[in-house]
Amino acid sequence: MDKTALRRALVEQRLNLPDRLQRADALQQIMRIWLIHRPDTVIGAYWPIKGEFDPLPALHRWKEDGELLDEPLRRRIGLPVINKQHKTLTFHAWYPGCPMEEDAYGIPKPKDTELIVPTLLFVPCVGYGPGGYRLGYGGGFYDRTLATLQPRPFTVGLGYTHGYLDEFLPEPHDLPLDAILNDNGVVWPV
């Protein structure tokens, strides 16, 4: 399996999905419903690139919903900041309108906000397959980060239906996700 060519093809397909906005709306709803009974108060996510699903609107709504409870919860959202030396990620507080700057890859990241440790982590999937395995961009940032985080956060992949790879074979260093959501619902665990 030529993963470089596969990544390129899946990103191209995702960018050209004629109904990507409708799929994104469906996944927003699925994500919001999935979060209802989660006990987490600190969630890590990502800034969407290359046509990825944008989890931030659903997470902002989740944060606001926590403030409306009888006993309000202080819910936090974090976005990744790359540690160039270790090639891992840390998560810094994000909220709409917070100061942002570009990282070394041109991806926006929170600027000078508090370091937070998520108990739930949403990760983007270029592709995904049986057993909860994901195909990312090949940098290994999430795998290295998850290997060092203690306790390990609950991990949830987010992607569109087109990214499912029935014959995807993980490599020895790949860590399975705890769950995967797509625009049709929960696809892992089944």
C-alpha positions as CSV (number, residue, x, y, z in Angstrom):
1,M,0.0,0.0,0.0
2,D,1.5,3.3,-1.1
3,K,0.4,5.5,1.8
4,T,1.6,8.7,0.2
5,A,-0.5,8.2,-2.9
6,L,-3.4,7.0,-0.8
7,R,-3.3,10.2,1.3
8,R,-3.1,12.4,-1.7
9,A,-6.1,10.6,-3.4
10,L,-8.2,10.7,-0.2
11,V,-7.5,14.5,0.4
12,E,-8.3,15.2,-3.3
13,Q,-11.6,13.2,-3.0
14,R,-12.5,15.0,0.3
15,L,-11.8,18.4,-1.3
16,N,-14.1,17.6,-4.2
17,L,-17.0,16.0,-2.4
18,P,-20.0,17.7,-4.0
19,D,-21.9,17.4,-0.7
20,R,-19.1,18.1,1.8
21,L,-21.1,20.9,3.5
22,Q,-24.1,18.6,4.0
23,R,-21.8,15.9,5.3
24,A,-20.2,18.4,7.7
25,D,-23.7,19.4,9.0
26,A,-24.5,15.7,9.6
27,L,-21.2,15.1,11.5
28,Q,-21.8,18.3,13.6
29,Q,-25.1,16.8,14.7
30,I,-23.6,13.4,15.3
31,M,-20.7,14.8,17.3
32,R,-23.0,17.0,19.5
33,I,-25.3,14.0,20.3
34,W,-22.3,11.8,21.0
35,L,-20.9,14.3,23.5
36,I,-24.1,14.6,25.5
37,H,-23.3,12.0,28.2
38,R,-19.5,12.3,28.1
39,P,-18.1,13.3,31.5
40,D,-15.1,15.2,30.0
41,T,-14.5,18.9,30.8
42,V,-11.3,19.3,28.8
43,I,-11.3,18.3,25.1
44,G,-8.5,18.6,22.6
45,A,-9.3,19.0,18.9
46,Y,-7.6,20.4,15.8
47,W,-7.8,23.3,13.4
48,P,-9.2,21.9,10.1
49,I,-7.0,21.9,7.0
50,K,-7.3,20.4,3.5
51,G,-11.1,20.1,3.6
52,E,-11.1,18.3,7.0
53,F,-14.3,18.3,9.1
54,D,-14.3,21.3,11.4
55,P,-15.1,20.1,15.0
56,L,-14.9,23.6,16.6
57,P,-18.5,24.7,16.1
58,A,-19.8,21.6,17.9
59,L,-17.2,21.9,20.6
60,H,-18.0,25.6,21.2
61,R,-21.7,24.6,21.5
62,W,-20.7,21.8,24.0
63,K,-18.7,24.5,26.0
64,E,-21.7,26.8,26.0
65,D,-24.1,24.0,27.0
66,G,-21.9,23.3,30.1
67,E,-22.4,26.9,31.2
68,L,-26.2,26.5,31.1
69,L,-26.4,23.6,33.5
70,D,-27.9,24.0,37.0
71,E,-24.3,23.6,38.3
72,P,-22.3,25.1,35.5
73,L,-19.2,23.2,34.3
74,R,-16.1,25.0,33.2
75,R,-15.5,23.2,29.9
76,R,-12.3,23.8,28.0
77,I,-11.2,23.3,24.4
78,G,-7.6,22.9,23.4
79,L,-5.8,23.1,20.0
80,P,-2.5,21.5,19.3
81,V,0.8,23.3,19.4
82,I,3.8,21.4,17.9
83,N,6.9,20.7,20.0
84,K,9.5,20.8,17.2
85,Q,12.2,19.2,19.4
86,H,10.2,16.1,20.3
87,K,7.8,16.2,17.4
88,T,4.8,15.9,19.7
89,L,1.8,18.0,20.5
90,T,0.7,19.9,23.5
91,F,-2.7,21.5,23.8
92,H,-3.4,25.1,24.5
93,A,-6.7,26.7,25.4
94,W,-8.8,27.9,22.5
95,Y,-12.0,29.9,22.4
96,P,-13.6,31.9,19.5
97,G,-11.6,35.1,19.1
98,C,-8.6,34.1,21.1
99,P,-5.2,35.3,19.7
100,M,-3.8,33.0,17.1
101,E,-0.6,32.6,15.1
102,E,0.7,30.2,12.5
103,D,2.8,27.2,13.4
104,A,5.8,26.0,11.3
105,Y,3.3,24.3,8.9
106,G,1.1,27.3,8.4
107,I,-1.7,26.0,10.7
108,P,-3.2,28.4,13.1
109,K,-2.5,27.7,16.8
110,P,-3.5,29.6,20.0
111,K,-1.0,32.3,20.9
112,D,0.1,32.6,24.6
113,T,-2.9,30.7,26.0
114,E,-2.8,28.3,28.9
115,L,-1.5,24.7,28.5
116,I,-4.3,22.2,29.1
117,V,-4.4,18.4,29.3
118,P,-7.4,16.9,27.4
119,T,-9.2,13.8,28.7
120,L,-10.9,13.4,25.3
121,L,-9.0,14.1,22.0
122,F,-10.7,14.4,18.6
123,V,-8.3,13.7,15.8
124,P,-8.7,14.2,12.0
125,C,-8.7,11.1,9.8
126,V,-7.5,11.3,6.2
127,G,-8.7,7.7,6.1
128,Y,-9.6,5.0,8.7
129,G,-10.2,1.3,8.8
130,P,-11.3,-1.7,10.8
131,G,-10.1,-1.9,14.4
132,G,-10.1,1.8,15.0
133,Y,-7.0,2.6,13.0
134,R,-6.5,5.9,11.2
135,L,-4.5,7.2,8.3
136,G,-3.1,10.6,9.1
137,Y,-0.8,12.8,7.1
138,G,2.3,10.7,7.9
139,G,4.1,13.0,10.4
140,G,3.4,10.7,13.4
141,F,2.6,13.6,15.7
142,Y,-0.5,12.1,17.2
143,D,1.0,8.6,17.6
144,R,4.0,10.1,19.4
145,T,1.9,12.3,21.5
146,L,-0.5,9.5,22.5
147,A,2.4,7.3,23.4
148,T,3.6,9.8,26.0
149,L,0.4,11.1,27.5
150,Q,-0.5,9.6,30.9
151,P,-3.3,9.0,31.4
152,R,-4.0,8.5,27.8
153,P,-7.0,10.6,26.6
154,F,-10.0,8.9,25.1
155,T,-9.4,9.3,21.3
156,V,-12.0,9.8,18.7
157,G,-11.3,10.0,15.0
158,L,-13.5,12.3,12.8
159,G,-13.8,11.9,9.1
160,Y,-16.2,11.5,6.2
161,T,-17.7,8.3,4.9
162,H,-15.4,8.3,1.8
163,G,-12.4,7.8,4.0
164,Y,-13.2,4.3,5.1
165,L,-10.6,1.8,3.9
166,D,-11.8,-1.7,4.2
167,E,-8.4,-3.3,3.7
168,F,-6.3,-0.8,5.7
169,L,-3.4,-2.4,7.5
170,P,-1.9,-0.6,10.4
171,E,1.8,-0.5,11.0
172,P,3.3,-1.7,14.3
173,H,3.6,1.9,15.7
174,D,0.0,2.8,14.9
175,L,-2.3,3.1,17.9
176,P,-6.0,2.4,17.5
177,L,-8.5,5.1,18.3
178,D,-11.2,4.4,21.0
179,A,-13.9,5.6,18.6
180,I,-14.5,6.9,15.1
181,L,-17.4,9.1,14.0
182,N,-18.3,9.9,10.4
183,D,-21.2,11.6,8.7
184,N,-23.3,8.4,9.1
185,G,-22.7,8.0,12.8
186,V,-20.4,5.9,15.0
187,V,-18.3,3.5,12.9
188,W,-16.0,2.3,15.6
189,P,-16.5,0.5,17.8
190,V,-19.1,-1.5,16.0
